[in-house]
């Protein structure tokens, strides 16, 4: 796993965010689109992937996923999916995914974790050290360690 500092890809992430935010919010009224993930936090090491958080009313989640699929996105394979969360990607834009989240669900943690990192340089340093320590791990092992860290941070909020 190759990691780079998020600052090196923030400009590209901003372009992606500014392009897709109005498209999604126009296509899915009452949705909320935010930039999340490592590229949304200064100084965090990242694989360079860009994630956008798309929050919709719980009863509109399935329809929102269908609307996004009609925009050329596909459900990302081998990712968690339930009635309140669906990850989608576009094959024509490298390392770009949408997390479609039901409003008020437990998946609001994407925003909470981003905000916690943005408010603490110490957490950023610890998170970067964790990512570096996982460089030889399988993707599953990496996600497990990362998830444990995220839960620890969220439990302290």
C-alpha positions as CSV (number, residue, x, y, z in Angstrom):
1,X,0.0,0.0,0.0
2,X,1.5,3.3,-1.1
3,X,0.7,6.3,1.1
4,X,1.0,9.9,0.3
5,X,0.3,13.0,2.3
6,X,-3.2,14.2,1.8
7,X,-2.0,17.7,1.0
8,X,-0.6,16.4,-2.3
9,X,-4.0,15.4,-3.6
10,X,-6.3,18.0,-1.9
11,X,-6.5,20.2,-5.0
12,X,-7.7,17.2,-7.1
13,X,-10.1,16.2,-4.3
14,X,-11.5,19.7,-4.2
15,X,-12.2,19.7,-8.0
16,X,-14.0,16.3,-7.7
17,X,-16.0,17.6,-4.7
18,X,-17.0,20.9,-6.4
19,X,-18.0,19.1,-9.5
20,X,-20.2,16.4,-7.9
21,X,-21.7,18.2,-4.9
22,X,-24.1,20.4,-7.0
23,X,-24.9,17.5,-9.4
24,X,-25.9,15.2,-6.5
25,X,-27.7,17.9,-4.5
26,X,-29.7,18.9,-7.6
27,X,-30.6,15.3,-8.5
28,X,-31.4,14.3,-4.9
29,X,-33.3,17.2,-3.3
30,X,-32.7,17.5,0.5
31,X,-29.4,15.6,0.3
32,X,-26.3,16.8,2.0
33,X,-22.9,16.2,0.3
34,X,-19.6,16.5,2.2
35,X,-16.0,15.6,1.6
36,X,-14.8,12.9,4.0
37,X,-11.9,10.5,4.3
38,X,-8.2,11.1,4.5
39,X,-8.2,13.7,1.6
40,X,-10.5,15.8,3.8
41,X,-8.0,16.1,6.6
42,X,-4.8,18.1,6.4
43,X,-1.6,16.1,7.0
44,X,-3.2,12.6,7.0
45,X,-1.5,9.9,4.9
46,X,-3.8,8.6,2.2
47,X,-3.9,6.1,-0.7
48,X,-5.2,9.1,-2.7
49,X,-8.8,7.9,-2.7
50,X,-11.5,10.6,-2.6
51,X,-14.7,9.9,-0.6
52,X,-17.9,12.0,-0.6
53,X,-20.6,11.6,2.0
54,X,-24.1,11.8,0.7
55,X,-26.7,12.0,3.4
56,X,-30.3,11.4,2.5
57,X,-33.5,10.8,4.5
58,X,-33.8,7.2,5.6
59,X,-36.9,6.5,3.6
60,X,-35.2,7.9,0.5
61,X,-32.0,5.9,0.8
62,X,-32.8,3.2,-1.8
63,X,-34.1,5.8,-4.3
64,X,-31.0,7.9,-3.8
65,X,-28.8,4.9,-4.6
66,X,-30.8,4.2,-7.7
67,X,-30.5,7.9,-8.8
68,X,-26.7,7.8,-8.3
69,X,-26.5,4.5,-10.3
70,X,-28.3,6.3,-13.1
71,X,-25.4,8.8,-13.0
72,X,-23.0,6.1,-14.0
73,X,-21.9,4.9,-10.5
74,X,-21.9,1.2,-9.5
75,X,-22.1,-0.4,-6.1
76,X,-18.5,-1.0,-5.0
77,X,-18.0,-4.8,-4.6
78,X,-16.8,-6.3,-1.3
79,X,-17.9,-3.3,0.8
80,X,-20.4,-3.3,3.6
81,X,-23.9,-2.5,2.5
82,X,-27.2,-2.3,4.4
83,X,-30.4,-0.2,4.3
84,X,-28.5,2.8,5.7
85,X,-25.2,2.6,3.8
86,X,-24.1,2.0,0.3
87,X,-20.7,2.7,-1.3
88,X,-20.7,3.5,-5.0
89,X,-17.9,4.3,-7.4
90,X,-17.3,5.4,-11.0
91,X,-15.0,3.5,-13.2
92,X,-14.0,6.6,-15.2
93,X,-12.8,8.5,-12.1
94,X,-9.9,6.8,-10.3
95,X,-10.1,6.3,-6.6
96,X,-13.5,8.2,-6.2
97,X,-16.4,6.8,-4.1
98,X,-19.6,8.0,-2.6
99,X,-20.9,6.8,0.7
100,X,-24.7,7.1,0.6
101,X,-25.8,7.3,4.2
102,X,-29.3,7.5,5.8
103,X,-29.8,10.6,7.9
104,X,-29.6,9.9,11.6
105,X,-27.9,6.5,11.2
106,X,-24.8,5.2,12.9
107,X,-22.9,6.0,9.7
108,X,-22.7,9.7,10.6
109,X,-19.4,8.6,12.2
110,X,-17.8,9.4,8.8
111,X,-18.3,13.1,9.6
112,X,-17.5,12.8,13.3
113,X,-14.2,11.0,12.6
114,X,-13.2,13.6,10.0
115,X,-14.0,16.4,12.3
116,X,-12.1,14.8,15.2
117,X,-9.0,14.5,13.1
118,X,-9.3,18.0,11.8
119,X,-9.4,19.3,15.3
120,X,-6.4,17.4,16.6
121,X,-2.9,17.2,15.2
122,X,-2.1,14.6,17.8
123,X,-4.8,12.3,16.5
124,X,-3.5,12.9,12.9
125,X,0.0,11.8,14.0
126,X,-1.3,8.7,15.7
127,X,-3.5,7.8,12.7
128,X,-0.5,8.3,10.4
129,X,1.7,6.0,12.5
130,X,-1.0,3.4,12.5
131,X,-1.3,3.5,8.7
132,X,2.5,3.3,8.3
133,X,2.6,0.3,10.7
134,X,0.1,-1.5,8.5
135,X,2.1,-1.1,5.2
136,X,2.8,-4.9,5.0
137,X,-0.7,-6.0,6.0
138,X,-3.4,-7.4,3.8
139,X,-6.2,-4.9,2.9
140,X,-8.4,-6.8,5.4
141,X,-5.9,-6.5,8.2
142,X,-5.4,-2.8,7.4
143,X,-9.2,-2.1,7.5
144,X,-9.5,-4.0,10.8
145,X,-6.7,-1.9,12.5
146,X,-8.1,1.3,11.0
147,X,-11.7,0.4,12.2
148,X,-10.4,-0.3,15.7
149,X,-8.7,3.1,15.8
150,X,-11.8,4.9,14.4
151,X,-14.0,3.3,17.1
152,X,-11.5,4.2,19.8
153,X,-11.6,7.9,18.7
154,X,-15.4,7.9,18.4
155,X,-15.8,6.4,21.8
156,X,-13.8,9.3,23.3
157,X,-16.0,12.0,21.7
